[in-house]
Amino acid sequence: MIRVQQEPFDVGKELAALTVGRSDIGATVTFTGQVRDFSDGADVQKMTLEHYPGMTEKELARIEAEAVRRFGLTASLIVHRVGELTPGDPIVLVIACAPHRGQAFDAARFMMDFLKTDAPFWKKEQGAGREGWVEAREEDDAARDKWK
Amino acid sequence: MTILYFARLREEIGTSEEKLDPPAGVKTVADLMKWLRGRSEDHAHALGPGALLKVAVNQTYAEPGTPISAGDEIAIFPPVTGG
């Protein structure tokens, strides 16, 4: 399942909804990404997340389906927020459920690595009288390419 | 044909969407980029040959040689920074 939304998410509730009544899950890994209050040494007071409605959902669904296929996940979830966020706010949630821990750990990392480079979101940071678009990082491409 | 711009590119070009009818010779993503650069100084600057940009045709990532046709939704944007 994938969702793009403005509202915050509750990790506990999402996890409970995803796994209720399931006895085929032996391992669950959850990853939450949050807004930092610093970026390349500069203060960040606010972050705005823009996305490409339609393609974003398509890319997230494609990434999730690939993780299910590759790691044999028995349940999974990707939630990503858009709009205005402040430091400490959760941005992204990835949950990977599998029969065994290795698959769940790997799948959570796989989904995040591809989300970072393929899902059309863009961050703009504001703070201390300045604002600017966050630059893509080469490390993120390298992290994704390790899966190839 | 609908052209969509996002993030920094949207700001540099000054619009998020253009409905355009490129000439018949514009057959690929690379042709379109070249043609778009001729539309204004802002286009030329933002879409300059050195600009690091991604292109999606009908919401799927495309390459310079990807064919395009009337009715397509073409999105042009900087490398993504979600997560």
Interface residues (C-beta under 8 A of the other chain):
Chain A: G33 L49 E50 H51 Y52 G54 M55 K58 H80 I91 V92 M112 L115 K116 T117 D118 A119 P120 F121 W122 K123 K124 W133 V134 E135 A136
Chain B: L4 F6 A7 R8 K54 A56 Q59 T60 Y61 A75 F77 P78 P79 V80 T81 G82 G83
